[in-house]
Amino acid sequence: MQSARRSGLLTIPRLEKIPYLVHGFGTEEWTDEDFRRKSEWAGFRRIDLDQVHSDIIRFIDGIPDKNLKGDAMLTDLSELLLIIKTADCLPVLIVDESRKVIAAVHCGWRGTSKRVIQKAIQGMGDRYGCLPSALLVALGPCIGSECYEVGEDVFQSFEKEGLATDLFRPHPSKEKKYLFDLKGKNLSQMLSLGIEKENIYSVDCCTHCDESFPSYRRDDDKAGRMLSFIGMSF
């Protein structure tokens, strides 16, 4: 695990060294109220998405006047807090330290099959001139490959998109079921674009196994949501 935990929040030590950056992955203890309690974040405007398991990328050039649908946010603006909500899906936080550009991405299996993480990284390059080799990436807690059981429909969706299915393993005891490595697949997609392996930091907790994190697979509709965030102040 490449993270530090305090007061219900997991952070990446490398990202904590960036003086203008705030970030974190919340545990079950971390709530919306905790954002309001942080006096140093008082000037931040919170930006949430209506997440729809898509490959829709939103460039945040100001305060949206309505809820935006999508699964990735990119910005170069100060005093904005980009927030992703998950309960087994993979939250990804990205920063270009020198260009002062950030992204927050929600990666479920549907978004992963549509390459949402790759499209977010490409968007950072197209809009802001960010090079993949310059990006620092934090992968938050998500459901682990030993717990993420999926069906033929998920497997076939990756085949239809022309994606490799090497990170699907046949379930050891259930026919037409697979165990899927969600984090591994997104990691593979990032590396293929030129993200440096040493610039990727991962919180290797399984949300299904670790009850300090919300899990839809474990708790169904009773599951809360893990709040992951990134913002800049300069």
PAZAPA-4460 file (N, C-alpha, C; in steps of 0.05 Angstrom, whole numbers, plus 32768, in hexadecimal, padded with zeros to 4 digits):
% residues 234
    n_x    n_y    n_z   ca_x   ca_y   ca_z    c_x    c_y    c_z   seq   type   mol
   8011   7FE8   8000   8000   8000   8000   8012   8019   8000     1      M     A
   800C   802B   7FEE   801C   8044   7FEB   800C   805C   7FF5     2      Q     A
   8002   805A   800E   7FF1   806F   8018   7FF4   8072   8036     3      S     A
   7FE9   8088   8040   7FE8   808E   805D   7FCB   8091   8065     4      A     A
   7FC4   8088   807D   7FA8   808A   8086   7FA7   809B   809F     5      R     A
   7F94   80AE   809F   7F8F   80BE   80B7   7F73   80C9   80B6     6      R     A
   7F65   80C8   80CC   7F4A   80D4   80CF   7F37   80CC   80B9     7      S     A
   7F37   80B2   80B2   7F24   80A9   809D   7F2C   80AF   8081     8      G     A
   7F45   80B7   807D   7F4E   80C0   8062   7F68   80B3   805B     9      L     A
   7F6A   80A8   8042   7F82   809D   8038   7F8E   80B1   8024    10      L     A
   7FA8   80B6   8027   7FB6   80C8   8014   7FCF   80BB   800A    11      T     A
   7FDA   80C6   7FF4   7FF2   80BC   7FE8   800A   80CE   7FF0    12      I     A
   801E   80C4   7FFE   8034   80D5   8007   8041   80E5   7FF1    13      P     A
   8044   80D9   7FD9   8051   80E8   7FC3   8040   8100   7FBB    14      R     A
   8026   80FD   7FBB   8014   8113   7FB4   8013   8128   7FCA    15      L     A
   8016   8120   7FE3   8017   8132   7FF9   802E   8146   7FF7    16      E     A
   8043   813E   7FE9   805A   8150   7FE6   8055   8167   7FD2    17      K     A
   803F   8166   7FC4   8039   817C   7FB1   802A   8192   7FC1    18      I     A
   8036   81A9   7FC4   802C   81BD   7FD7   8010   81C8   7FD1    19      P     A
   8009   81C9   7FB8   7FEF   81D4   7FB0   7FD9   81C0   7FAF    20      Y     A
   7FDF   81A6   7FB3   7FCB   8191   7FAE   7FBE   8186   7FC7    21      L     A
   7FA4   8181   7FC6   7F96   8172   7FDB   7F89   815A   7FCE    22      V     A
   7F89   8144   7FDC   7F7E   812C   7FD0   7F78   8118   7FE7    23      H     A
   7F69   8103   7FE0   7F64   80EE   7FF3   7F4F   80DA   7FEA    24      G     A
   7F50   80C3   7FF7   7F3C   80AE   7FF3   7F2F   80A9   800E    25      F     A
   7F15   80AE   8010   7F08   80AC   802A   7F00   808F   8031    26      G     A
   7F02   8088   804A   7EF8   806F   8054   7EDA   8072   805A    27      T     A
   7ECE   805D   8066   7EB2   805E   806E   7EAD   8075   8082    28      E     A
   7EC2   807C   8091   7EBF   8092   80A5   7EBE   80AD   8099    29      E     A
   7EC8   80B1   8081   7ECA   80CB   8075   7EB0   80D2   8067    30      W     A
   7EA4   80E9   806E   7E8A   80F1   8063   7E8C   810D   8057    31      T     A
   7E75   8115   804B   7E74   8130   8040   7E7A   8145   8054    32      D     A
   7E72   8140   806D   7E76   8154   8082   7E94   8159   8087    33      E     A
   7EA4   8145   8083   7EC1   8148   8087   7ECD   815D   8075    34      D     A
   7EC2   8160   805D   7ECC   8175   804B   7EC8   8190   8056    35      F     A
   7EB1   8194   8063   7EAA   81AE   806F   7EBA   81B4   8088    36      R     A
   7EC4   81A0   8096   7ED3   81A4   80AE   7EEF   81AD   80A9    37      R     A
   7EFA   81A8   8091   7F15   81AF   808B   7F17   81CD   8085    38      K     A
   7F21   81DD   8097   7F22   81FA   8093   7F34   8202   807C    39      S     A
   7F49   81F2   8077   7F5B   81F8   8060   7F4E   81F3   8045    40      E     A
   7F37   81E6   8045   7F29   81E1   802C   7F11   81F3   8029    41      W     A
   7F0F   8207   803A   7EF6   8218   803A   7EF2   8226   8020    42      A     A
   7F07   822C   8011   7F04   823B   7FF8   7EFF   822A   7FE0    43      G     A
   7EFF   820F   7FE4   7EFB   81FD   7FCD   7EDD   81FB   7FC6    44      F     A
   7ED8   81F9   7FAC   7EBD   81F3   7FA2   7EBD   81D5   7F9A    45      R     A
   7EA9   81C7   7FA5   7EA7   81AA   7FA0   7E9A   81A5   7F85    46      R     A
   7EA6   8193   7F75   7E9B   818C   7F5B   7E96   816D   7F5B    47      I     A
   7E7C   8166   7F58   7E74   814A   7F57   7E69   8144   7F3B    48      D     A
   7E6B   812B   7F33   7E5F   8122   7F1A   7E47   8110   7F20    49      L     A
   7E34   8110   7F0E   7E1F   80FB   7F0D   7E2C   80E4   7EFE    50      D     A
   7E38   80D2   7F0D   7E48   80BC   7F01   7E35   80A8   7EF3    51      Q     A
   7E3C   80A1   7EDA   7E2A   8090   7ECA   7E38   8078   7EBE    52      V     A
   7E4F   8071   7EC8   7E5E   805A   7EBE   7E63   805C   7EA0    53      H     A
   7E6F   8073   7E99   7E73   807A   7E7C   7E91   8080   7E77    54      S     A
   7E96   808A   7E5F   7EB0   8094   7E58   7EAF   80B2   7E53    55      D     A
   7E9B   80BF   7E60   7E98   80DC   7E5C   7EAC   80EB   7E6E    56      I     A
   7EBB   80FD   7E61   7ED0   810D   7E6E   7EC5   8129   7E70    57      I     A
   7EC7   8136   7E87   7EBF   8151   7E8B   7ED7   8163   7E91    58      R     A
   7EDA   8178   7E81   7EEF   818C   7E87   7EE2   81A2   7E97    59      F     A
   7EEC   81A6   7EAF   7EE0   81B9   7EC2   7EEE   81D3   7EBE    60      I     A
   7EE1   81E6   7EB0   7EED   8200   7EAB   7EE1   8216   7EBC    61      D     A
   7ECF   820E   7ECE   7EC1   8221   7EE0   7EAE   8211   7EF1    62      G     A
   7E9D   821F   7F00   7E8A   8211   7F11   7E72   820A   7EFF    63      I     A
   7E6C   81F0   7EFD   7E55   81E8   7EEC   7E3B   81F3   7EF7    64      P     A
   7E29   81FA   7EE5   7E0F   8205   7EEE   7DFA   81EF   7EF1    65      D     A
   7E02   81D6   7EEC   7DF0   81BF   7EF0   7E01   81A6   7EF5    66      K     A
   7DF4   8191   7EFE   7E03   8178   7F02   7E0B   816D   7EE7    67      N     A
   7E25   8165   7EE5   7E2F   815A   7ECC   7E30   813C   7ECE    68      L     A
   7E28   812F   7EB8   7E2A   8112   7EB6   7E46   810C   7EAB    69      K     A
   7E52   80F7   7EB6   7E6C   80EE   7EAC   7E7A   80DE   7EC1    70      G     A
   7E93   80D6   7EBB   7EA2   80C6   7ECD   7EBF   80CE   7ECF    71      D     A
   7EC6   80E5   7EC5   7EE1   80F0   7EC9   7EDF   810F   7EC7    72      A     A
   7EEF   811C   7ED9   7EF1   8139   7ED9   7F0E   8141   7ED7    73      M     A
   7F13   8155   7EC6   7F2E   8160   7EC2   7F2D   817E   7EC6    74      L     A
   7F41   818A   7ED3   7F42   81A7   7ED6   7F5F   81B0   7EDB    75      T     A
   7F63   81CA   7ED4   7F7C   81D8   7EDC   7F76   81F0   7EEE    76      D     A
   7F5E   81F0   7EF9   7F55   8206   7F0A   7F5B   8201   7F27    77      L     A
   7F60   8216   7F36   7F65   8215   7F52   7F4A   8216   7F61    78      S     A
   7F4B   820C   7F7A   7F34   820E   7F8D   7F1C   81FE   7F84    79      E     A
   7F20   81E9   7F75   7F0A   81D6   7F6E   7F12   81BB   7F79    80      L     A
   7EFE   81AE   7F85   7F02   8194   7F91   7EF3   8180   7F80    81      L     A
   7F01   8170   7F70   7EF4   815C   7F5F   7EEF   8143   7F70    82      L     A
   7ED6   8139   7F70   7ECE   8123   7F82   7EC3   810C   7F72    83      I     A
   7ECC   80F4   7F78   7EC2   80DB   7F6C   7EB7   80CA   7F82    84      I     A
   7EA0   80BD   7F7D   7E93   80AC   7F91   7E94   808F   7F87    85      K     A
   7E9C   807D   7F98   7E9E   8061   7F91   7E95   804E   7FA8    86      T     A
   7E8F   8035   7FA0   7E89   8021   7FB4   7E90   8006   7FA8    87      A     A
   7EA9   8002   7FA0   7EB6   7FEB   7F93   7EC4   7FF3   7F79    88      D     A
   7EB9   8008   7F6B   7EC7   8011   7F53   7EE1   801E   7F5B    89      C     A
   7EF2   8023   7F47   7F0D   802E   7F4B   7F0D   804C   7F48    90      L     A
   7F14   805B   7F5D   7F19   8078   7F5A   7F36   807D   7F52    91      P     A
   7F3A   808F   7F3F   7F55   8096   7F36   7F59   80B4   7F38    92      V     A
   7F6F   80BD   7F44   7F76   80D9   7F46   7F90   80DD   7F37    93      L     A
   7F91   80F2   7F27   7FA8   80F7   7F16   7FB1   8115   7F19    94      I     A
   7FCB   8119   7F18   7FD5   8135   7F19   7FEE   8137   7F07    95      V     A
   7FEF   814D   7EF8   8008   8155   7EEA   8013   816B   7EFC    96      D     A
   8028   8164   7F0A   8033   8176   7F1F   803D   8190   7F13    97      E     A
   804A   8190   7EFD   8056   81A8   7EF2   8041   81B9   7EE4    98      S     A
   802E   81AD   7ED6   801A   81BD   7EC7   8002   81C4   7ED9    99      R     A
   8000   81B9   7EF0   7FEA   81BE   7F02   7FCF   81B7   7EF5   100      K     A
   7FCD   819E   7EEE   7FB4   8193   7EE3   7FAD   817A   7EF2   101      V     A
   7F93   8177   7EF9   7F8B   8160   7F08   7F73   8152   7EFA   102      I     A
   7F6F   8139   7F02   7F58   812A   7EF8   7F4E   8117   7F0E   103      A     A
   7F35   8111   7F0E   7F28   80FD   7F1F   7F17   80EC   7F0D   104      A     A
   7F1B   80D1   7F0F   7F0E   80BF   7EFD   7F00   80A8   7F0C   105      V     A
   7EE8   80A1   7F04   7ED8   808B   7F0F   7EDA   8074   7EFB   106      H     A
   7EE6   805E   7F04   7EEA   8047   7EF2   7EDB   802E   7EFC   107      C     A
   7EC3   802A   7EF2   7EB5   8010   7EF6   7EBC   7FFE   7EDF   108      G     A
   7EAF   7FE7   7EDE   7EB6   7FD5   7EC7   7EAC   7FE0   7EAD   109      W     A
   7E95   7FEE   7EAD   7E8B   7FFA   7E94   7E9E   800F   7E8A   110      R     A
   7EA5   8022   7E9B   7EB8   8037   7E93   7ED3   802B   7E8B   111      G     A
   7EDC   8017   7E98   7EF5   800A   7E91   7EF4   7FFE   7E75   112      T     A
   7EDD   7FF1   7E6F   7EDA   7FE5   7E54   7ED9   7FFB   7E3F   113      S     A
   7ED2   8013   7E47   7ED1   802A   7E34   7EEB   803B   7E35   114      K     A
   7EFE   8031   7E45   7F18   803E   7E47   7F17   805A   7E53   115      R     A
   7F06   805E   7E67   7F03   8079   7E72   7F1D   8084   7E7D   116      V     A
   7F2D   8074   7E89   7F46   807E   7E94   7F59   8087   7E7E   117      I     A
   7F5A   8079   7E68   7F6A   8081   7E52   7F60   809B   7E46   118      Q     A
   7F46   809E   7E44   7F3B   80B6   7E38   7F3F   80CE   7E4A   119      K     A
   7F3F   80CA   7E64   7F46   80E0   7E76   7F63   80E9   7E73   120      A     A
   7F75   80D6   7E71   7F91   80DC   7E6D   7F96   80EA   7E53   121      I     A
   7F89   80E0   7E3E   7F8B   80ED   7E24   7F7F   8109   7E24   122      Q     A
   7F6A   810D   7E34   7F5E   8127   7E36   7F71   813B   7E44   123      G     A
   7F80   8131   7E58   7F93   8142   7E65   7FA9   814B   7E51   124      M     A
   7FB0   813A   7E3E   7FC3   8141   7E2A   7FB8   8154   7E16   125      G     A
   7FA0   814E   7E0C   7F94   815E   7DF7   7F8D   817A   7E00   126      D     A
   7F82   817D   7E18   7F79   8197   7E22   7F8F   81A7   7E2F   127      R     A
   7FA0   8199   7E3E   7FB3   81A8   7E4F   7FD0   81A2   7E49   128      Y     A
   7FD6   8191   7E35   7FF1   818C   7E2D   8000   8179   7E40   129      G     A
   7FF2   816A   7E50   7FFF   8158   7E63   800A   813F   7E55   130      C     A
   8023   8138   7E5C   802F   811F   7E51   8029   8108   7E65   131      L     A
   8022   80F1   7E5B   801D   80DA   7E6D   8035   80D5   7E80   132      P     A
   804D   80D8   7E76   8065   80D2   7E86   8068   80E5   7E9D   133      S     A
   805A   80FC   7E9D   805C   8110   7EB2   8047   810D   7EC7   134      A     A
   8034   80FC   7EC3   801D   80FA   7ED5   8022   80E8   7EED   135      L     A
   8018   80F1   7F04   8018   80E1   7F1C   7FFC   80D7   7F20   136      L     A
   7FF9   80BD   7F26   7FDF   80B0   7F27   7FDB   80A2   7F41   137      V     A
   7FC4   80A6   7F4E   7FBD   8098   7F67   7FA4   8086   7F62   138      A     A
   7FA7   806C   7F66   7F91   8059   7F64   7F86   8054   7F80   139      L     A
   7F6D   8059   7F84   7F61   8056   7F9E   7F58   8039   7FA3   140      G     A
   7F4C   8035   7FBB   7F42   801A   7FC1   7F2B   8013   7FAE   141      P     A
   7F2A   7FF9   7FA7   7F13   7FEF   7F97   7F11   7FD1   7F9D   142      C     A
   7EFD   7FC5   7F91   7EF9   7FA8   7F95   7F11   7F99   7F89   143      I     A
   7F1B   7F85   7F98   7F32   7F76   7F8E   7F2B   7F60   7F7B   144      G     A
   7F3F   7F56   7F6E   7F3B   7F42   7F59   7F31   7F28   7F63   145      S     A
   7F35   7F22   7F7D   7F2C   7F09   7F89   7F0E   7F0A   7F90   146      E     A
   7F03   7F22   7F91   7EE7   7F26   7F99   7ED5   7F30   7F83   147      C     A
   7EE0   7F3A   7F6D   7ED0   7F47   7F59   7EC6   7F32   7F45   148      Y     A
   7EAF   7F26   7F4B   7EA3   7F12   7F3A   7E91   7F20   7F26   149      E     A
   7E95   7F19   7F0C   7E85   7F24   7EF7   7E7B   7F0E   7EE4   150      V     A
   7E68   7F15   7ED4   7E5C   7F01   7EC2   7E66   7F03   7EA5   151      G     A
   7E5A   7EF3   7E94   7E61   7EF2   7E78   7E5D   7F0D   7E6B   152      E     A
   7E49   7F1C   7E73   7E44   7F36   7E67   7E5B   7F49   7E69   153      D     A
   7E68   7F49   7E81   7E7F   7F5A   7E85   7E96   7F51   7E74   154      V     A
   7E9C   7F37   7E74   7EB1   7F2C   7E64   7EAD   7F33   7E47   155      F     A
   7E95   7F2F   7E3D   7E8F   7F34   7E21   7E91   7F51   7E19   156      Q     A
   7E8A   7F63   7E2C   7E8C   7F80   7E26   7EA9   7F88   7E21   157      S     A
   7EBC   7F7C   7E2E   7ED8   7F82   7E29   7EE0   7F76   7E0E   158      F     A
   7ED7   7F5E   7E08   7EDC   7F52   7DEE   7ED2   7F64   7DD7   159      E     A
   7EB9   7F6E   7DDA   7EAD   7F7E   7DC5   7EBC   7F98   7DC1   160      K     A
   7EC9   7FA2   7DD6   7ED8   7FBB   7DD3   7EF4   7FB6   7DC9   161      E     A
   7EFB   7F9C   7DC4   7F15   7F95   7DBA   7F2B   7F96   7DCF   162      G     A
   7F23   7F93   7DE8   7F36   7F95   7DFE   7F3F   7F79   7E07   163      L     A
   7F57   7F77   7E10   7F62   7F5E   7E1A   7F52   7F55   7E32   164      A     A
   7F4E   7F3B   7E35   7F3F   7F30   7E4B   7F50   7F20   7E5E   165      T     A
   7F6A   7F26   7E5E   7F7D   7F17   7E6E   7F79   7F1B   7E8C   166      D     A
   7F6C   7F30   7E94   7F68   7F35   7EB0   7F4D   7F2B   7EBA   167      L     A
   7F40   7F1A   7EAA   7F29   7F0B   7EB3   7F32   7EEE   7EB8   168      F     A
   7F2C   7EE3   7ECF   7F32   7EC7   7ED5   7F18   7EB7   7ED8   169      R     A
   7F16   7EA0   7ECC   7EFE   7E90   7ED1   7EFA   7E8B   7EEF   170      P     A
   7EE1   7E8E   7EF8   7EDB   7E8A   7F14   7EE1   7E6D   7F1B   171      H     A
   7EEE   7E67   7F32   7EF5   7E4C   7F38   7EDE   7E39   7F3E   172      P     A
   7EC6   7E44   7F44   7EB0   7E32   7F4B   7E96   7E39   7F3E   173      S     A
   7E95   7E4E   7F2D   7E7C   7E56   7F21   7E7F   7E57   7F02   174      K     A
   7E6D   7E4A   7EF4   7E6E   7E4A   7ED7   7E66   7E66   7ECD   175      E     A
   7E72   7E6E   7EB7   7E6C   7E87   7EA9   7E6F   7E9F   7EBC   176      K     A
   7E81   7E9D   7ECF   7E88   7EB3   7EE1   7EA6   7EB7   7EE0   177      K     A
   7EAE   7ED0   7EE5   7ECA   7ED7   7EE4   7ED1   7EE7   7EFC   178      Y     A
   7EEB   7EE8   7F03   7EF6   7EFA   7F16   7F06   7F0F   7F06   179      L     A
   7F00   7F28   7F0B   7F0B   7F3E   7EFA   7F1D   7F50   7F0A   180      F     A
   7F34   7F56   7F00   7F47   7F68   7F0D   7F43   7F85   7F02   181      D     A
   7F31   7F93   7F0F   7F29   7FAE   7F06   7F41   7FC1   7F08   182      L     A
   7F4F   7FC1   7F1E   7F66   7FD3   7F21   7F7C   7FCC   7F0D   183      K     A
   7F81   7FB2   7F0A   7F95   7FAA   7EF8   7F90   7FB2   7EDB   184      G     A
   7F76   7FB1   7ED3   7F6F   7FB8   7EB8   7F74   7FD6   7EB3   185      K     A
   7F6C   7FE7   7EC6   7F71   8003   7EC3   7F8F   800A   7EC4   186      N     A
   7F9D   7FFC   7ED5   7FBA   7FFF   7ED5   7FC6   7FF9   7EBA   187      L     A
   7FBE   7FE3   7EAE   7FC8   7FDB   7E94   7FC1   7FF1   7E7F   188      S     A
   7FA9   7FFC   7E80   7FA2   8010   7E6D   7FB2   8029   7E70   189      Q     A
   7FB9   8030   7E89   7FC9   8048   7E8D   7FE6   8044   7E84   190      M     A
   7FF1   802D   7E8A   800D   8027   7E82   800F   8027   7E63   191      L     A
   7FFB   801E   7E55   7FFC   801D   7E38   7FFC   8039   7E2C   192      S     A
   7FF4   804D   7E3B   7FF5   8069   7E30   800F   8077   7E37   193      L     A
   8020   806A   7E47   8039   8077   7E4E   803B   8082   7E6A   194      G     A
   8028   807C   7E7B   802B   8083   7E97   8042   8073   7EA2   195      I     A
   8054   8080   7EB1   806B   8072   7EBD   8062   8062   7ED5   196      E     A
   806B   8048   7ED6   8062   8037   7EEC   806A   8042   7F07   197      K     A
   8081   804F   7F09   8089   805A   7F23   8079   8073   7F2B   198      E     A
   8069   807D   7F19   8058   8094   7F1F   803C   808C   7F26   199      N     A
   8037   8072   7F29   801C   8068   7F30   801D   805E   7F4D   200      I     A
   800B   8068   7F5D   800A   8062   7F7A   7FEF   8055   7F7F   201      Y     A
   7FEF   803F   7F8D   7FD6   802F   7F91   7FD0   802A   7FAE   202      S     A
   7FB7   802E   7FB6   7FAD   8026   7FD0   7FA2   800A   7FCC   203      V     A
   7FB1   7FF6   7FD5   7FA9   7FDB   7FCF   7F97   7FCE   7FE4   204      D     A
   7F80   7FDA   7FE7   7F6B   7FCF   7FF9   7F54   7FC5   7FE8   205      C     A
   7F49   7FAE   7FF0   7F31   7FA4   7FE3   7F19   7FAF   7FF1   206      C     A
   7F08   7FBE   7FE4   7EF1   7FCA   7FF1   7EDD   7FB5   7FFA   207      T     A
   7EDC   7F9F   7FEC   7ECA   7F89   7FF4   7ED2   7F7C   800E   208      H     A
   7EEC   7F79   8011   7EF7   7F6B   8029   7EFA   7F7D   8041   209      C     A
   7F02   7F96   803C   7F08   7FA9   8052   7EEF   7FB9   8058   210      D     A
   7EE3   7FB5   806F   7ECA   7FC1   8077   7ECD   7FDF   807E   211      E     A
   7EE5   7FE9   807D   7EE8   8006   8081   7EE2   8016   8067   212      S     A
   7EDC   8007   8051   7ED4   8014   8038   7EB8   800B   8030   213      F     A
   7EA9   801C   8023   7E8F   8014   8018   7E92   7FFF   8002   214      P     A
   7E80   7FEC   8001   7E80   7FD8   7FEC   7E64   7FD1   7FE4   215      S     A
   7E5D   7FD6   7FCB   7E42   7FCF   7FC1   7E40   7FB1   7FBF   216      Y     A
   7E55   7FA3   7FB7   7E54   7F86   7FB5   7E50   7F79   7FD0   217      R     A
   7E5A   7F85   7FE5   7E58   7F7A   8000   7E3D   7F82   800D   218      R     A
   7E36   7F9B   800B   7E1F   7FA6   801A   7E07   7FAE   8009   219      D     A
   7E08   7FAA   7FEF   7DF2   7FB0   7FDD   7DE9   7FCD   7FE1   220      D     A
   7DCF   7FD2   7FE1   7DC5   7FED   7FE2   7DCC   7FFC   7FFC   221      D     A
   7DD5   7FED   8010   7DDC   7FFA   802A   7DF7   8007   8029   222      K     A
   7E06   8001   8014   7E21   800C   8012   7E21   802A   800F   223      A     A
   7E34   8036   801D   7E38   8053   8019   7E4A   8057   8001   224      G     A
   7E57   806E   7FFF   7E68   8074   7FE9   7E83   807F   7FF4   225      R     A
   7E98   8075   7FE8   7EB3   8080   7FEF   7EB7   8099   7FDF   226      M     A
   7EC0   80AE   7FED   7EC5   80C8   7FE0   7EE3   80CB   7FDB   227      L     A
   7EEA   80CE   7FC2   7F06   80D3   7FBA   7F07   80EF   7FAE   228      S     A
   7F1C   80FE   7FB3   7F1D   811A   7FAA   7F39   8123   7FA4   229      F     A
   7F3A   8138   7F93   7F54   8145   7F8C   7F4E   8162   7F86   230      I     A
   7F5F   8174   7F8E   7F5C   8190   7F89   7F76   819F   7F8B   231      G     A
   7F77   81B7   7F81   7F8F   81C8   7F82   7F89   81E3   7F8E   232      M     A
   7F9D   81EF   7F9B   7F9A   820A   7FA5   7FB4   8219   7FA0   233      S     A
   7FB3   822C   7F8E   7FCC   823B   7F87   7FC5   8258   7F7F   234      F     A
***
